[in-house]
């Protein structure tokens, strides 16, 4: 790599780094509690520009993303009465932003595995610092202080939102970033999965402790669901016969703890196992908003045209809650395209990633919710490093550091 190309590489790496960090945090006084804050819209515009003028290259993300958008427009055209350009153009922006990031990671190779691990630690560290500051304010009785992103009274003790819009989104981001950290450290060492003891020792100790503090104190039932799902990481073919009973015992102790967020998490899981959306709604209306569409999708009437091709833009908002599926707007075919998008570009199917995806805590390349695309970008990096474990390029910064040290010793 020439000096000029190295300089260009470093600059685009800085851009991708800053982009991913800012795309994954939400300072509500500026960003607002919506997906259309000025920071996110600026980042979206910048990525569209970078895609068009720097990394507009053929890739899986570009091909499938174009198919995704074309079909979305076709499906929406079946219901011209609900056509809205703002919604469709926002979809174009989100998909283009993802394609740009995918191309930067997979084609331009802007991240080495060490650099991405540092990004995960930086983001989790920033979330932790703000979480602790918010919790100190809550302990002394200050429930609302926008300067530190405390913009809503949650009435959950020291439960807070840190650098997210709300505690449940906070839990999702910490799960995905910690999972990305653990998996990439696992790929880097090349010795298989970590044990629980290893994650509480050495360089991983404080990352794990900070992660657990946030997940256990943010006051979100979603966070506990995330912890339960992440615990599956430790289940292996050689240990399932004693790990699974341990997890079952922990689950029983959780139920007996009397902690509200834990109770919500466990009762929601039990309600979900009934496959009845009405039961889930009666238990937790907030969780039902995410789980009921999944359950209703299993019972959808696939003999109807609208099931396959959608009911038009914002049909999900017009559909009664107990009837809503995951493909109201653009239909089941569009949903299948989105799933193909997910597993081709962002989620390794032979991992915990599909469980996170289908349980609603792992993001995904689909829909018009910005933060789920941000989570998909993190998972894209994990998939890239998984697929290239044997490629020395992903360790290039380590090689350069070793060469630099050797040259210093020789001199």
Secondary structure, 3 states (H helix, E strand, C coil): CCHHHHHHHHHHHHHHHHHHHHHCCCCHHHHCCCCCCHHHHHHHHHHHHHHHHCCCCCCHHHHHHHHHHHHHHHHHHCCHHHCCHHHHHHHHHHHHHHHHHHHHHHHCCCCCHHHHHHHHHHHHHHHHHHHHHHHHHHHCCCCCEHHHCECCCCCCCCCCCCCCCCHHHHHHHHHHHHHHHHHHHHHHHCCCCCCHHHHCCHHHHHHHHHHHHHHHHCCCHHHHHHHHHHHHHHCCCCCHHHHHHHHHHHHHHHHHCCCHHHHHHHHHHHHHCCCCHHHHHHHCHHHHHHHHHHHHHHCCCCCCHHHHHCCCCCHHHHCCHHHCCCCCCCHHHHHHHHHHHHHHHCCCCCCCHHHHHHCCCCCCCCCCCHHHHHHHHHHHHHHHHHHCCCCHHHHHHHHHHHHHHHHHHHC
